[in-house]
Amino acid sequence: MKELAQIASAVQVSSTMAIDALAKQMKADGIDVIGFGAGEPDFNTPDHIKAAADRAIAENVTRYTPASGTVALKEAVCKRMREDCGLDYKPSQVVISSGAKHCVYIALRALVNPGDEVILPAPFWVSYLEMVRMVGGVPVVVTAQESAGFKMTAEQLAAAITPKTKALILNNPCNPTGMVYSKEELEAIARVCVERDIYIISDEIYYGLVYDGREFASVASFGADVKERTILINGVSKSYAMTGWRIGYLLSSEKIAKVMANYLSNSTGSPSSISQAASVAALNGSQHCVKEMRQSFEERRNYIVGRVNAMEGVSCIKPEGAFYIMMNVEKQLGRTICGETINSSDDFAAALLRHGLVAAVPGTGFGAPNFVRWSYAVSMDSIKKGMDRLEEFLKG
Ligand SMILES: Cc1ncc(COP(=O)(O)O)c(C=O)c1O
């Protein structure tokens, strides 16, 4: 038979999903594994959101909607963005799709021609790299060091831009590092994008999860010249514990929104009508649930950061957002733990899973080879147990 498509065949499985699947399989086999791999809240979707979905089913809101989403949901997105981020968008500038992950792909589809370069600050969310390649783009990785708080500077960005650069993918707050840019740092980055004429794809899916009373600044808030070249990505998955509902949204200029809507109308068609109705309730309803979940995440962050930094030979910086920590395992390289030689963070994570019965994700897929990512979107009990197991495991 003839060969499969080259681009599709080169796509790698998401390393976060791979480790999560392995941990779930071990659990299904009766092994007591604690999973720190998945990027999804352990909370249930709040009741008032589920009730809205029930109502939608009962009222037969079960048909196709416009491909780019319902007017009600677009209006709810505009309202939430205005109240939470001070951003003014019209419904005609909003495109609803089946999750923020899909939004990133659609944004890249709208901007990137084969051979265009897309700048990716590392550590990055695993899927960005693959998606840039999936649209025929060339990822250009700019490494943000742990010593710089995992933040790419405006100078680093400027140095990476070439005549072929089309866009920058920003992820703020960041998965996997939990880093949050300050207003000043972000504005300096945005100015470079305007001066050098590149687009910004800004994935702000974790904007509702920022700690220590910090205020979140969206990159689109730095003036019309930044906003017109920005495709903002957001969604309900993380803030409202709605990962399975598959609703994300894109906000952009009307021109870009139209291109993205056309693309959707010929690929996925509309997202689930029921999930859209539930998302309207999430965005328009009381935001108290977001606050409660944020407080729980903050407590967990404080605990896990304290425990990791109290252990010999591993460390992490204190992240300001999202629900991840990046544990530095550099000092573990070259060691033998439980009879296994540790030469990389992949070896470390594999040995930790086998002998410590704890699943955390090696940093290789995130462009951070000496780190292991822990998601603290798991119960406090599990975090405590997992940290005890890590402590034992490190003793070798
Ligand atoms: C940075 C980032 N963007 C997007 C997503 C996916 O969000 P959604 O569930 O809306 O597709 C994730 C999920 O892990 C993420 O970490």
PDBQT file of the ligand as one rigid body, heavy atoms in Angstrom, charges set to zero:
ROOT
HETATM    1  C1  LIG A 401      -1.945  25.214  28.044  1.00  0.00    +0.000 C 
HETATM    2  C2  LIG A 401      -3.140  24.407  27.722  1.00  0.00    +0.000 A 
HETATM    3  N1  LIG A 401      -3.935  24.788  26.724  1.00  0.00    +0.000 NA
HETATM    4  C3  LIG A 401      -5.022  24.074  26.397  1.00  0.00    +0.000 A 
HETATM    5  C4  LIG A 401      -5.345  22.924  27.086  1.00  0.00    +0.000 A 
HETATM    6  C5  LIG A 401      -6.538  22.130  26.660  1.00  0.00    +0.000 C 
HETATM    7  O1  LIG A 401      -7.720  22.680  27.087  1.00  0.00    +0.000 OA
HETATM    8  P1  LIG A 401      -9.102  22.074  26.590  1.00  0.00    +0.000 P 
HETATM    9  O2  LIG A 401      -9.505  21.039  27.569  1.00  0.00    +0.000 OA
HETATM   10  O3  LIG A 401     -10.041  23.230  26.594  1.00  0.00    +0.000 OA
HETATM   11  O4  LIG A 401      -8.887  21.527  25.229  1.00  0.00    +0.000 OA
HETATM   12  C6  LIG A 401      -4.540  22.492  28.123  1.00  0.00    +0.000 A 
HETATM   13  C7  LIG A 401      -4.866  21.228  28.825  1.00  0.00    +0.000 C 
HETATM   14  O5  LIG A 401      -4.056  20.593  29.447  1.00  0.00    +0.000 OA
HETATM   15  C8  LIG A 401      -3.421  23.256  28.467  1.00  0.00    +0.000 A 
HETATM   16  O6  LIG A 401      -2.629  22.888  29.466  1.00  0.00    +0.000 OA
ENDROOT
TORSDOF 0
